[in-house]
Amino acid sequence: MALVLRRIYDVYQEFLVDRRDQRSAHLPLAGNPWPMTLVLAVYLYVVLNAGPRFMAHRKPYDLRIVMRVYNLVQVLLNTVLFLWIVIKTFVVYGDYNFSCQLCNYTSDFRGMEEMYLSYSYFMLKVLDLADTVFFVLRKKQSHVSFLHVYHHTLMAIGSYFGLLFVPGGHAVMLGVWNTLVHAVMYFYYFLSSYGSQYSGWWKHYLTRMQLLQFMHLAVHFGVPLFFNRSCQFPRIWMGIGFLQALLILGLFTDFYIKSYVVKRKSV
């Protein structure tokens, strides 16, 4: 038992302390993994267990004002981050390699800027967890689906480890797509709070946009993974990006078919 515990400690020390990018180690929630582990554990416990039990005999909370402010903040933050990434990556520097872009681990201005972009993206994924809490407090537990919880949890974990090991580089495209989609999505949520007459037609196209996102990301990570063996971006992260894009694409495709194709045929 002692040897097993020692091995676990050695793996933890090697991969989460010695090999991680030390430039972000001082930032909130980006140091050792325990605070982030606690955040996710509390999140899952609240939205899957404690929250539904707490709301079982209570009326839904009216959170329209809170959610409108939250949605507008999300639109603003995602739009700013999207423009920051796009302008700096594709305009100011203009040397992004779509087939293999390496991370900049230096402490010069560009390297630190890329790291802080990754950190900002990570913090947005933490903020996204509030979505599910709002569903629970509004007694919309049917919205707390496997796809929803899995996606939010996965993005928080993935962005955390991305910050630790591959802050930028080829993974920048994930940030570009995700911030763009979320800016549109939260604006849709904002309009929805005023009634379906302002947003009803958006949802169909928003889902298509999400499908396009994951199709492109599967190609973006898949091409260098399978066809560019000389690419020195860590292959394990290429593989993770490719497989997760395919998995989420499958889940969203299933959602799209059930929500729009099947329902349209049944009408």
Buried (B, 14 or more C-beta within 10 A) or exposed (E): EEEEEEEEEEEEEEEBEEEBBEBBEEBEBBBEBEEBEEBBEEBBEBBBEEBBEEBEEEEEEEBEEEBBEBBBEBBEBBBEBBEBBBEBBEEEEEEBEEEBBBBBBEEEEEBBBBBBBBBBBBBBBBBBBBBBBBBBBBBEBEEBBEEBBEBBBBBBBBBBBBBBBBBBBBBBBBBBBBBBBBBBBBBBBBBBBEEEEEBEEBBEEBBEBBBEBBBBBBEBBBBBBEEBEEBEBBEEBBBBBBBBBBBBBEBBBEBBEEEBEEEEEEE
